[in-house]
Amino acid sequence: MNAALADGSLYVRDPKAFGDKSKALADAQAALGKAEDQWLELEALREEIEG
């Protein structure tokens, strides 16, 4: 998605595709952030359990 959005002419050629890809990228980044937060919580629990 980053590569597609890096194409400076995408917005001019197809504004809807640009918007769709921008939203999809934002959604994917949000999901990644949530997954990273969950991983950190689980890692902290593992460390607590292991002492």
C-alpha distance (Angstrom), angle and dihedral (degrees) to the residues before:
residue distance angle dihedral
M1 . . .
N2 3.77 . .
A3 3.79 90.6 .
A4 3.81 92.2 49.5
L5 3.80 91.7 48.6
A6 3.79 90.9 47.2
D7 3.80 88.1 66.1
G8 3.79 100.5 100.3
S9 3.78 92.8 -155.7
L10 3.82 96.6 54.4
Y11 3.80 93.2 88.6
V12 3.80 91.6 50.0
R13 3.81 93.5 45.6
D14 3.79 98.3 41.8
P15 3.82 118.2 3.6
K16 3.82 91.9 177.8
A17 3.81 92.2 55.0
F18 3.80 88.9 47.5
G19 3.80 90.4 52.4
D20 3.79 92.8 45.4
K21 3.80 92.4 49.3
S22 3.80 91.9 45.6
K23 3.80 91.1 52.6
A24 3.80 92.3 45.3
L25 3.80 90.3 51.2
A26 3.80 92.2 48.9
D27 3.81 90.2 48.7
A28 3.81 91.8 49.1
Q29 3.81 91.5 48.6
A30 3.81 90.6 50.0
A31 3.81 91.0 49.7
L32 3.79 90.3 49.2
G33 3.79 91.3 50.5
K34 3.80 91.0 50.4
A35 3.81 91.6 48.4
E36 3.81 90.9 49.4
D37 3.81 90.8 50.8
Q38 3.81 90.7 50.7
W39 3.79 90.8 48.4
L40 3.79 91.3 51.5
E41 3.81 90.9 50.1
L42 3.79 91.3 49.8
E43 3.79 91.7 46.3
A44 3.81 90.4 52.0
L45 3.81 89.9 50.6
R46 3.79 91.4 49.1
E47 3.78 91.2 51.3
E48 3.81 90.6 48.1
I49 3.81 91.9 50.5
E50 3.80 93.3 46.4
G51 3.79 91.6 46.8
